[in-house]
Amino acid sequence: MNSFRYRTVFLSDLHLGTPWCKVKSLVRFLSSLECEKLYLVGDIIDGWKLARRPEWPSSHSSVIRSILSIAGRTPVTYIPGNHDEFMNEFDGRSFCGVKVCKEAVHTGADGRKYLVTHGHEFDAVMQHGRWLAWLGDRAYDITLRLNSGINVIRSAAGFEEWSLAAFLKRKVKNAVKFFSRYETRIAQSVRKSGAEGIICGHIHNPAARAFQGICYFNCGDWIDHCSVLVEHKNGAMEIIKGFDKMIPAPAFPAFRGSQSGAAPAAD
């Protein structure tokens, strides 16, 4: 099994408790992970789905066990998102080595500081139209089910897998960002915290870029992209996608931020 060694690892939007989480590859990744610190950046457990249908697949417990195993040898910080907001009740408390906090500031190996938060705080839909967010979540479920059928047909025709859910979610979230001044809210929050960049999740779109004078990193998700944000020993940040393929780390396509703080423009 490949071994993945990093200074810090940031994971978001696992959505445990749903059939869409890529549990097998996630467990393989966590089992082979070596890092000095792990951040769980929200929507780790999907409380919305569990509230509607309280079914917990037994295989998802293996992810929890893997995280607790990591917590036994390295600090783990759990930052709740909108789907696991029930964890906010435990803000400031630790469980089996996992510390829960609403947000954190991470200091990189190069001294750069990053605000770490889930990201729903900057989403106008979440702040002012929660009913619309719930409706969108149900529509996303339906799209994921349709996506399974589409990929069966594409596979039979010799085409690669394609995510309709990711495509539609990206389009909707881009519209939300436009109307809610999403990036401006982020930049203001980062400056207020005294940090130079932000690490978040929420929109299921892995990204590494710069805007309004800050470095922006989005971890992505473990439904469509199986992506993770990692910090290397020298402080360089990198987004790695496709861990469901379990290719050795150097072969992954990646977005890398330079040590000067300038992140690439491409998503």
PADRENLUM-610848 format. One line per 5 residues: number of its first residue (from 1); their letters; for each residue x, y, z of N, C-alpha, C. Coordinates in pm, 1 decimal. Each point is the difference from the previous one (the first is absolute). Layout:
// PADRENLUM-610848
NUM> A> X,Y,Z,X,Y,Z,X,Y,Z | ...
//
This chain:
// PADRENLUM-610848
1> MNSFR> 84.0,-119.9,0.0,-84.0,119.9,0.0,87.5,124.9,0.0 | -40.7,101.9,-79.1,75.2,124.6,-4.0,-8.9,70.4,134.5 | 106.3,72.4,34.3,0.7,77.2,122.8,1.7,147.1,-37.1 | -89.6,78.9,61.6,-11.1,141.5,-29.9,50.0,79.5,120.2 | 107.4,77.7,-18.2,63.1,73.6,109.5,-5.1,149.5,-27.9
6> YRTVF> -61.3,72.5,91.6,-11.4,144.2,-14.8,13.8,66.3,136.9 | 26.6,130.6,-1.0,4.1,73.4,127.2,-141.8,15.2,55.9 | -92.6,45.8,-85.4,-138.2,21.1,42.2,-94.4,-45.4,-110.0 | -114.8,-52.7,40.6,-100.6,-47.0,-95.0,-134.6,63.8,35.3 | -71.4,46.0,-103.6,-130.6,63.3,17.8,-103.5,-77.4,-82.7
11> LSDLH> -99.9,-54.2,68.1,-105.7,-76.8,-64.9,-134.3,66.7,27.5 | -84.6,10.6,-101.1,-133.3,54.7,22.7,-103.1,-76.3,-81.3 | -125.8,15.5,39.2,-114.9,-49.4,-76.2,9.3,-149.7,-32.2 | 20.7,-79.4,104.9,-2.0,-145.2,-16.1,-143.5,-49.5,-11.9 | -91.5,64.1,72.1,-142.4,-35.1,1.2,-22.7,-146.3,38.6
16> LGTPW> 61.3,-37.3,112.3,-23.3,-133.6,53.3,-147.2,-15.1,37.3 | -53.8,-117.6,-25.7,-141.4,-25.0,24.8,-81.6,3.5,-127.4 | 64.0,35.7,-111.5,-67.0,-1.1,-130.1,61.5,-109.6,-87.6 | -73.8,-47.2,-99.1,55.6,-103.3,-89.2,100.4,54.2,-99.9 | 18.7,132.7,-1.5,85.3,60.7,-101.9,145.5,12.6,43.8
21> CKVKS> 27.5,-11.8,128.3,137.4,10.5,48.9,82.4,-118.7,-49.2 | 118.3,26.9,-53.6,88.2,-106.4,-50.2,77.7,-59.6,118.6 | -69.2,-81.3,76.6,52.1,-47.1,128.1,123.8,-88.3,-14.3 | -2.3,-93.3,-93.2,111.6,-94.4,-11.8,132.0,71.6,-27.8 | 0.1,91.6,-96.0,123.6,71.7,-32.2,37.9,95.6,112.3
26> LVRFL> -100.8,54.6,68.8,26.8,90.2,111.5,70.1,-73.8,113.7 | -47.5,-119.9,31.6,63.4,-80.2,105.6,141.4,-38.1,-39.2 | 20.3,-35.5,-127.9,135.1,-35.0,-45.3,93.7,119.0,13.1 | -49.2,117.4,-35.5,82.2,120.2,12.1,34.2,29.4,145.9 | -100.1,0.0,86.5,22.4,30.8,141.3,92.0,-102.6,65.8
31> SSLEC> -13.6,-125.4,-39.8,80.7,-107.0,59.5,146.9,10.9,-37.8 | 27.0,64.6,-113.9,138.5,12.2,-46.1,55.7,140.6,20.3 | -74.9,83.3,74.1,37.3,140.7,16.3,93.4,20.6,119.1 | 104.2,78.8,-23.4,88.8,44.7,106.7,9.3,151.6,-8.8 | -39.9,67.9,107.9,5.2,146.4,0.2,20.4,49.7,142.3
36> EKLYL> 36.5,127.1,10.3,21.2,60.1,131.3,-127.1,60.7,56.4 | -94.8,29.7,-88.7,-127.7,53.9,44.9,-106.1,-24.9,-105.5 | -122.3,-30.4,45.9,-112.4,-25.3,-90.5,-114.4,94.8,35.3 | -52.2,67.9,-101.4,-117.8,84.6,16.6,-117.1,-63.5,-74.2 | -113.0,-11.9,67.5,-124.9,-44.0,-61.1,-84.6,125.8,-18.0
41> VGDII> -13.8,43.7,-126.8,-50.3,134.7,-26.9,-149.7,-0.5,-34.6 | -79.4,-67.5,79.9,-144.6,9.1,-10.2,-68.3,-97.6,-92.7 | -128.4,-23.5,29.0,-84.0,-95.7,-71.9,65.6,-138.2,-4.2 | 58.6,-36.9,111.5,60.2,-133.1,12.1,-111.0,-103.6,14.9 | -93.6,28.0,88.4,-119.4,-82.9,16.9,-118.2,77.8,-55.1
46> DGWKL> -85.2,-65.8,-77.9,-113.8,68.4,-60.4,-122.9,-13.1,89.2 | -12.4,93.7,93.7,-112.8,-1.5,92.6,-133.2,22.9,-68.5 | -0.1,72.2,-111.8,-125.5,24.4,-72.2,-58.2,-131.7,-51.0 | 86.4,-84.1,-58.2,-47.2,-128.3,-52.3,-43.6,-91.9,113.6 | 76.6,-0.1,107.1,-32.2,-87.4,112.3,-129.9,41.9,67.2
51> ARRPE> -32.2,129.1,-2.8,-125.6,47.1,57.7,-119.0,-48.8,-82.4 | 18.5,-7.4,-132.3,-108.2,-46.2,-86.9,-10.6,-151.5,-0.9 | 116.4,-65.7,-0.3,3.1,-145.6,-6.7,114.1,-49.0,88.3 | -31.5,-32.5,125.4,105.2,-37.6,96.5,59.9,-138.6,-25.4 | 72.7,-10.3,-108.2,68.2,-125.3,-33.4,149.5,28.6,-10.1
56> WPSSH> 77.7,-73.3,78.0,145.4,19.3,1.3,66.5,-126.4,-54.2 | 53.2,4.7,-122.3,67.9,-117.9,-55.5,116.2,-41.9,89.6 | 11.3,-128.0,27.8,105.5,-48.7,89.5,138.7,32.9,-52.6 | 13.9,6.1,-132.5,131.7,30.2,-58.2,46.7,140.7,35.8 | -95.0,91.0,29.1,38.0,137.0,31.8,62.6,10.3,139.1
61> SSVIR> -27.8,-98.8,83.3,62.6,-1.9,133.0,150.1,-20.5,-10.7 | 43.8,-64.6,-108.2,143.2,-22.6,-17.8,73.5,131.5,-24.8 | -69.3,99.4,-58.8,60.0,131.8,-19.2,20.7,67.2,135.5 | -101.2,-9.5,86.1,11.0,56.7,134.5,115.1,-65.5,75.4 | 10.6,-131.4,-11.2,109.5,-71.6,68.4,135.4,44.9,-53.1
66> SILSI> 10.3,20.0,-130.3,127.0,45.6,-58.9,37.4,138.6,49.9 | -100.0,88.8,10.4,26.6,135.3,49.7,44.2,-4.3,145.5 | -66.3,-83.1,81.3,38.0,-11.4,141.2,139.1,-61.2,14.6 | 35.5,-88.8,-91.9,134.4,-58.7,2.2,105.0,107.7,-26.6 | -28.7,88.9,-96.6,90.8,111.1,-28.4,8.4,93.3,120.6
71> AGRTP> -116.2,24.3,64.6,-4.3,89.9,115.9,81.4,-53.1,117.2 | 26.5,-130.0,-1.4,79.9,-58.3,106.5,147.7,32.6,-11.5 | 42.8,51.1,-117.5,142.2,28.8,-18.7,28.2,139.8,-52.5 | -105.8,74.5,-40.8,20.4,135.2,-51.5,-123.9,83.6,26.2 | 11.2,132.0,17.6,-117.0,83.9,27.7,-100.7,-0.4,-115.5
76> VTYIP> -127.2,-12.7,34.8,-108.1,5.6,-98.2,-97.6,110.2,42.0 | -30.0,90.1,-90.7,-93.1,109.3,26.2,-124.1,-17.3,-86.9 | -116.4,0.4,62.0,-128.0,-17.7,-69.4,-72.0,134.8,-1.9 | -19.3,54.8,-120.3,-70.2,126.8,-17.7,-134.8,-30.5,-65.9 | -110.5,12.6,72.8,-131.3,-36.7,-55.2,-40.5,85.9,-119.5
81> GNHDE> -78.4,-61.5,-88.4,-57.3,71.7,-113.5,-148.7,16.4,18.8 | -72.7,20.5,-108.9,-144.9,16.1,10.6,-71.6,-134.2,12.4 | 55.6,-106.0,-57.4,-64.5,-131.3,10.2,28.2,-69.1,133.4 | 106.4,39.3,67.9,28.6,-57.3,131.9,5.0,110.3,106.4 | -90.6,97.1,-14.2,-3.1,112.8,92.7,-33.9,-41.8,142.7
86> FMNEF> -54.6,-120.0,17.8,-27.9,-49.5,135.0,127.5,-9.9,83.4 | 115.6,-6.9,-67.9,127.2,-8.5,71.3,38.5,132.9,64.9 | -64.2,109.4,-40.7,31.3,130.4,59.4,-28.7,2.3,150.2 | -87.5,-88.2,42.7,-32.8,-9.5,143.0,123.3,-35.6,83.7 | 97.8,-62.9,-64.7,119.8,-45.7,70.9,121.2,88.6,-27.8
91> DGRSF> -25.9,122.8,-43.4,108.7,92.7,-31.0,95.5,14.1,119.1 | 129.8,-20.9,-27.6,102.3,12.9,103.4,28.6,-127.7,77.2 | -77.5,-104.6,-26.7,20.3,-126.3,71.9,76.6,-99.3,-86.5 | 60.4,-97.8,66.0,77.2,-103.6,-69.5,-57.4,-136.7,31.3 | -0.5,-87.1,-100.1,-47.8,-136.6,14.3,102.3,-94.0,-61.7
96> CGVKV> 59.4,-82.4,81.5,96.6,-100.6,-48.4,108.9,62.8,-87.0 | 43.3,119.1,36.9,106.5,66.1,-75.0,-46.9,87.9,-112.8 | -132.8,6.3,-23.5,-55.5,84.3,-105.9,-58.2,125.3,64.2 | 55.7,117.6,-33.0,-48.2,125.4,56.8,-100.0,65.0,-94.3 | -114.4,39.9,54.5,-104.0,65.3,-78.4,11.0,151.2,18.7
101> CKEAV> 2.5,75.0,-109.9,-1.4,146.1,8.5,-64.8,55.5,-125.8 | -67.4,114.0,13.3,-75.8,56.7,-110.6,90.0,48.7,-112.7 | 118.6,45.8,33.7,99.1,37.8,-99.7,136.9,-3.9,65.8 | 103.6,3.3,-81.1,135.9,-5.5,52.8,90.8,83.4,-89.4 | 117.8,30.7,50.0,103.9,65.8,-79.5,119.4,-94.6,-3.9
106> HTGAD> 34.7,-41.9,-119.5,112.5,-92.5,-18.9,124.4,77.8,-42.4 | 112.0,-26.4,65.7,126.8,62.3,-36.6,82.5,-99.9,-80.1 | 29.3,34.0,-123.4,76.1,-88.6,-87.1,146.5,-5.3,37.5 | 71.6,-92.7,-60.2,142.5,-16.4,28.0,78.7,124.2,-39.6 | -53.1,76.8,-95.6,66.8,122.1,-45.0,-44.6,122.9,78.5
111> GRKYL> -81.1,-20.0,104.6,-44.9,109.5,84.1,-128.9,65.6,-44.9 | -49.2,-38.2,-117.4,-124.4,59.1,-49.9,-119.3,-50.9,80.7 | -95.0,88.0,28.7,-117.2,-37.6,79.3,-123.0,-13.2,-90.0 | -78.5,-104.1,27.6,-120.8,-26.5,-76.8,-119.9,-13.0,93.4 | -108.1,70.1,-32.2,-126.2,-20.7,69.5,-59.0,-130.3,-52.2
116> VTHGH> -37.6,-89.9,90.5,-57.7,-128.9,-39.0,-145.2,-2.7,47.0 | -91.9,-7.2,-93.1,-143.5,-1.1,31.0,-72.5,-72.4,-111.7 | -122.1,-46.9,26.2,-67.6,-80.4,-101.7,-34.8,81.8,-124.0 | -53.7,120.6,18.1,-29.9,86.0,-113.9,-146.6,34.3,-17.1 | -90.0,-72.2,66.1,-142.9,29.7,-14.5,-35.2,135.8,61.0
121> EFDAV> 89.6,50.2,85.0,-23.1,130.1,62.7,-2.7,112.9,-103.0 | 59.3,-22.9,-116.5,6.8,102.7,-103.2,-106.1,-19.9,-107.9 | -82.9,-100.6,15.4,-100.9,-38.1,-98.5,-131.1,69.6,36.1 | -45.7,93.2,-84.3,-121.6,75.3,29.2,-122.4,-90.1,8.3 | -1.4,-108.9,-77.1,-113.1,-92.7,5.7,-9.9,-62.9,137.4
126> MQHGR> 114.5,-39.7,55.5,-0.1,-60.6,133.0,-39.4,101.0,107.4 | 40.1,124.2,-17.6,-25.4,100.8,101.8,-141.8,55.2,-4.5 | -58.3,7.0,-118.7,-128.7,67.9,-13.1,-109.5,-85.4,-64.2 | 31.7,-119.0,-44.3,-101.6,-84.3,-63.4,27.8,-146.8,23.3 | -3.0,-42.6,125.9,34.2,-137.9,33.9,-95.7,-99.8,-65.3
131> WLAWL> -124.2,40.0,-17.4,-95.1,-89.4,-66.2,44.5,-29.8,-143.2 | 59.6,101.4,-65.7,49.7,-18.5,-135.9,121.2,-93.1,-0.3 | 84.6,10.5,104.8,115.2,-88.7,12.1,-45.2,-144.8,17.0 | -103.5,-20.6,80.6,-53.9,-135.5,18.6,-59.1,-54.1,-130.8 | -70.2,85.9,-73.6,-56.6,-40.8,-128.3,109.9,-36.8,-98.1
136> GDRAY> 105.5,80.7,-1.4,113.6,-29.4,-87.4,66.8,-130.4,36.9 | 5.3,-30.1,128.6,59.6,-125.5,45.6,-79.1,-119.7,-50.7 | -133.0,9.8,3.5,-82.7,-109.2,-51.2,18.9,-16.3,-150.5 | 8.4,111.7,-70.8,21.2,-5.5,-144.5,135.6,-62.0,-32.5 | 99.0,28.5,83.4,134.1,-56.2,-18.2,-4.7,-152.0,14.0
141> DITLR> -77.7,-49.2,96.4,-16.8,-144.5,17.0,-56.6,-65.0,-125.5 | -103.4,62.8,-54.0,-63.7,-53.2,-121.1,98.9,-1.3,-116.3 | 77.1,107.2,-10.9,98.7,9.3,-107.7,106.3,-109.0,12.7 | 42.7,-29.1,123.9,99.6,-104.6,20.9,-53.6,-137.2,-41.8 | -127.6,-22.2,24.3,-60.3,-127.0,-42.6,-4.9,-8.9,-152.3
146> LNSGI> -37.8,110.4,-64.7,-0.3,3.0,-146.6,141.0,-19.0,-54.3 | 96.2,56.8,70.0,138.8,-6.9,-42.5,48.9,-144.2,-10.0 | -45.1,-84.6,92.8,40.1,-140.8,-1.2,-43.7,-67.3,-128.9 | -124.7,27.1,-42.0,-50.7,-58.0,-124.2,72.6,52.4,-121.8 | 28.2,130.2,-0.5,70.7,62.0,-112.7,136.9,-63.2,-18.8
151> NVIRS> 70.3,-24.8,110.1,134.9,-56.1,-10.6,0.2,-146.7,-39.4 | -107.0,-71.3,29.9,-11.4,-138.4,-49.6,-4.9,1.9,-152.8 | -78.6,93.0,-54.9,-11.8,12.6,-145.4,131.7,46.3,-60.9 | 64.4,98.8,62.6,127.3,50.9,-51.3,106.5,-108.3,0.8 | 3.1,-80.6,106.8,97.6,-108.1,9.4,-20.9,-102.4,-110.3
156> AAGFE> -126.8,-33.6,-25.5,-31.2,-97.8,-105.7,40.5,53.2,-137.5 | -3.3,133.0,-15.5,35.8,61.7,-127.8,149.3,28.5,-10.5 | 74.8,-32.0,106.9,144.2,18.9,-2.6,47.5,136.9,42.1 | -88.2,77.8,62.0,38.4,134.0,46.3,38.1,-3.4,147.3 | 79.0,100.6,42.3,37.3,12.4,139.6,-118.9,47.6,82.8
161> EWSLA> 8.6,-21.8,131.0,-105.4,47.3,88.8,-6.6,152.4,-1.8 | -119.9,51.5,15.4,-21.5,143.9,3.6,-104.2,29.1,107.2 | 20.7,105.9,76.3,-91.2,30.3,109.7,-93.6,113.5,-36.2 | -125.6,-35.4,-29.0,-103.3,99.5,-22.9,-24.4,79.1,127.6 | 4.7,-68.8,115.1,-23.8,65.8,128.5,103.9,108.3,25.6
166> AFLKR> 126.7,-32.2,-25.1,106.8,97.8,22.1,-14.7,117.9,-95.3 | -37.2,-28.7,-126.3,-16.4,105.1,-99.7,-110.5,97.5,40.3 | -116.7,-53.9,38.9,-112.1,84.8,37.7,27.4,75.0,129.4 | 63.5,-68.1,96.0,28.3,65.9,127.2,97.7,115.0,-20.7 | 98.6,-20.0,-86.7,97.5,105.2,-26.9,-68.4,121.6,-62.3
171> KVKNA> -94.7,-25.0,-92.8,-71.1,110.6,-64.4,-85.9,75.4,100.7 | -70.6,-74.2,86.0,-86.3,63.9,99.1,83.0,77.9,100.4 | 108.6,-61.1,48.4,82.7,68.1,99.6,66.8,123.9,-58.1 | 36.9,-4.9,-128.7,58.5,118.2,-62.7,-100.9,114.4,-2.2 | -127.9,-33.4,-24.1,-104.6,101.8,1.3,-18.6,55.4,140.4
176> VKFFS> 2.3,-87.3,98.4,-14.2,42.5,139.5,113.4,94.1,37.9 | 123.4,-36.1,-40.3,115.0,84.1,31.8,-16.8,139.0,-61.1 | -53.8,5.5,-121.5,-16.7,128.1,-68.2,-98.8,89.5,74.8 | -112.8,-57.9,37.9,-104.6,80.0,61.9,24.7,27.2,148.7 | 81.4,-79.7,64.6,19.2,17.2,144.1,132.0,67.5,35.8
181> RYETR> 74.9,46.8,-101.2,131.5,61.2,24.7,85.2,-96.2,82.2 | -2.4,-125.7,-39.4,64.9,-108.0,73.3,148.6,28.6,22.9 | 70.3,35.7,-106.1,143.5,20.6,11.0,32.7,122.8,86.2 | -81.2,103.8,-11.6,23.3,118.9,82.0,-18.6,-31.2,147.2 | -102.1,-78.5,32.4,-23.1,-40.4,139.5,118.5,-80.1,53.0
186> IAQSV> 52.4,-89.2,-84.1,115.2,-81.0,39.9,120.2,89.4,29.0 | 29.8,90.0,-93.9,116.7,87.7,15.4,-10.3,83.3,127.2 | -118.4,52.1,27.8,-19.2,80.8,119.8,22.4,-82.3,126.2 | -50.7,-122.8,0.2,15.0,-86.6,117.2,145.6,-37.4,22.6 | 72.2,-27.4,-108.0,141.7,-35.3,11.0,79.1,116.9,58.6
191> RKSGA> -23.0,117.9,-51.2,72.6,117.6,50.5,-32.7,26.0,146.7 | -125.7,-18.5,36.6,-41.2,21.2,138.4,69.7,-96.6,94.4 | 25.6,-122.3,-47.5,64.7,-101.5,83.2,150.8,20.7,9.3 | 54.0,86.0,-84.4,143.2,22.8,-1.3,76.3,-102.0,-82.0 | -71.6,-83.5,-74.7,63.2,-103.2,-82.9,29.6,54.5,-138.9
196> EGIIC> 70.5,-81.6,-79.6,35.5,38.8,-136.3,-73.1,-83.0,-104.3 | -67.8,-104.5,45.9,-72.1,-86.2,-92.1,-110.8,-73.2,71.6 | -77.0,-75.7,-76.3,-110.4,-75.9,56.4,-0.6,-141.3,-55.7 | -40.5,-94.8,85.0,-16.4,-139.8,-38.4,-142.9,-37.5,37.1 | -77.1,-44.1,-98.2,-140.5,-29.9,26.1,-48.4,-114.4,-88.5
201> GHIHN> -130.4,-24.2,4.9,-62.6,-104.4,-80.7,-132.8,53.9,-51.0 | -107.1,-75.3,27.0,-139.8,39.4,-20.9,-47.4,-7.8,-143.9 | 72.3,56.2,-96.0,-54.0,7.4,-136.2,39.9,-119.8,-86.5 | 69.7,-97.6,57.1,35.4,-124.4,-71.3,77.8,27.1,-128.3 | 80.5,102.1,0.9,78.6,33.2,-118.9,143.4,28.2,39.9
206> PAARA> 89.7,-99.6,-11.0,139.2,21.0,39.6,62.5,114.6,-78.4 | 67.2,89.6,71.2,56.3,117.0,-66.6,118.0,54.4,78.0 | 91.0,62.5,-71.5,115.0,68.2,59.7,28.9,121.8,-85.5 | -26.8,117.2,55.1,20.6,122.0,-77.2,10.0,119.9,93.8 | 27.4,115.3,-58.1,10.1,122.8,77.3,-103.8,99.3,-48.2
211> FQGIC> -59.7,74.0,93.9,-88.2,109.5,-35.3,-1.4,101.2,114.3 | -16.8,125.1,-35.5,-6.1,110.9,95.2,114.0,-5.6,102.7 | 116.7,-45.8,-45.8,118.4,0.8,83.8,11.6,-113.9,99.2 | -86.1,-102.3,-12.0,9.2,-114.7,90.2,15.6,-129.6,-79.3 | 51.1,-103.1,65.8,10.4,-133.0,-59.4,-123.3,-80.9,39.8
216> YFNCG> -65.5,-57.4,-97.8,-123.7,-75.0,22.1,22.2,-146.9,-36.6 | -25.5,-89.4,96.0,10.1,-143.3,-25.2,-131.2,-66.1,40.6 | -56.6,-78.0,-91.5,-120.0,-76.7,30.3,32.7,-147.8,-11.0 | -30.1,-74.8,106.5,37.2,-142.2,6.8,-74.4,-86.0,-101.2 | -117.4,45.5,-45.7,-80.8,-82.4,-88.4,-92.3,-90.3,78.6
221> DWIDH> -10.1,-125.9,-39.2,-93.1,-91.9,66.2,43.2,-143.7,-22.7 | -71.4,-92.5,64.0,29.3,-142.6,-18.0,-121.1,-72.0,-60.1 | -71.5,73.7,-87.3,-112.3,-58.1,-72.2,30.2,-3.0,-148.9 | 31.4,116.4,-54.7,29.4,10.4,-143.3,149.2,2.6,-30.7 | 80.2,62.0,88.0,140.5,23.0,-33.1,99.2,-84.1,79.6
226> CSVLV> -42.4,-52.7,115.9,92.9,-71.8,88.7,128.5,81.0,13.5 | -15.6,123.6,43.2,112.3,92.9,3.7,38.3,35.5,142.7 | 121.4,48.1,14.7,54.2,36.1,130.2,100.7,112.6,-19.3 | 4.5,89.8,96.3,102.2,104.5,0.9,109.8,-43.6,95.2 | 124.5,5.2,-45.3,111.3,-41.2,85.0,103.9,111.7,7.0
231> EHKNG> 67.0,5.6,114.0,113.4,90.3,16.6,125.7,-84.3,6.7 | 97.7,32.4,-83.8,125.9,-72.1,-0.5,91.6,52.9,110.2 | 108.4,-67.1,21.2,92.1,35.3,109.2,54.0,141.6,-12.3 | 9.5,51.4,-123.3,54.1,134.8,-20.6,-107.4,108.4,3.1 | -124.6,-39.0,28.1,-108.0,96.2,8.4,-79.1,17.1,-128.2
236> AMEII> 43.9,-61.1,-110.9,-73.5,8.9,-126.3,-132.7,-74.1,11.8 | -106.8,60.8,-48.8,-133.4,-58.0,2.2,-30.4,-64.9,-135.0 | -68.9,-112.2,4.6,-31.2,-72.3,-123.8,-135.5,-67.6,12.7 | -81.5,14.3,-104.4,-126.7,-73.0,-6.6,21.2,-123.4,-86.5 | -39.8,-113.3,53.8,14.6,-126.0,-72.1,-138.8,-59.3,-21.5
241> KGFDK> -29.7,-34.1,-124.6,-130.3,-56.9,-34.3,17.0,-143.3,-48.1 | -103.8,-78.6,19.4,-2.4,-134.0,-56.2,54.2,-108.3,88.7 | -10.9,15.4,131.4,50.0,-103.5,89.2,-79.6,-130.0,-11.6 | -115.9,4.8,-64.4,-75.5,-124.5,-20.6,71.5,-91.2,-98.4 | 95.7,57.1,-78.5,78.1,-82.7,-92.5,120.9,-61.8,69.0
246> MIPAP> 37.4,56.2,118.1,111.7,-50.3,79.8,129.5,-11.0,-79.6 | 29.5,103.3,-80.0,127.9,9.8,-70.3,101.8,56.7,97.6 | 127.6,-37.9,-6.3,99.7,58.7,90.2,-3.8,152.5,-6.4 | 20.3,65.3,110.9,-18.2,143.8,13.1,69.9,84.2,-107.0 | 126.7,-28.5,-39.3,66.5,86.2,-97.6,-69.2,4.5,-135.1
251> AFPAF> -84.4,-100.4,-30.4,-63.3,-5.7,-130.7,-133.0,73.9,-5.7 | -49.2,51.5,114.6,-128.6,67.0,2.0,8.1,135.4,-70.1 | -107.8,37.3,-74.7,-7.8,137.6,-48.0,-17.4,90.4,120.6 | 63.9,116.2,-0.2,-3.7,81.2,121.3,-2.0,148.0,-32.2 | -47.8,77.0,96.3,11.3,144.7,-2.2,93.7,35.7,113.5
256> RGSQS> 104.1,73.5,-28.4,98.1,30.8,102.7,13.7,151.6,16.6 | 1.5,42.2,126.1,23.7,140.6,29.4,148.7,20.7,24.0 | 55.6,108.8,-48.9,142.1,23.7,19.6,26.1,45.0,142.6 | 124.0,-9.4,44.9,33.0,37.7,135.1,-8.5,151.3,20.2 | -8.3,75.0,-109.2,-15.7,144.2,12.9,-144.8,38.4,28.2
261> GAAPA> -88.8,-102.6,-7.1,-140.1,25.2,33.9,-88.9,15.8,-122.9 | 57.2,5.3,-119.2,-80.8,16.2,-119.8,-54.8,-135.2,-41.7 | -129.9,-12.1,-0.6,-62.9,-125.5,-42.0,-33.3,7.7,-146.8 | -4.9,-114.3,-68.8,-30.8,0.6,-143.5,-142.4,45.5,-25.7 | -24.2,50.6,-118.6,-131.6,54.7,-30.7,-99.0,-107.8,-38.4
266> AD> 47.5,-115.4,-48.0,-91.2,-103.3,-48.8,-62.5,-76.3,114.4 | -126.9,-40.5,-18.2,-68.5,-85.3,96.3,10.1,-143.4,-48.5
//
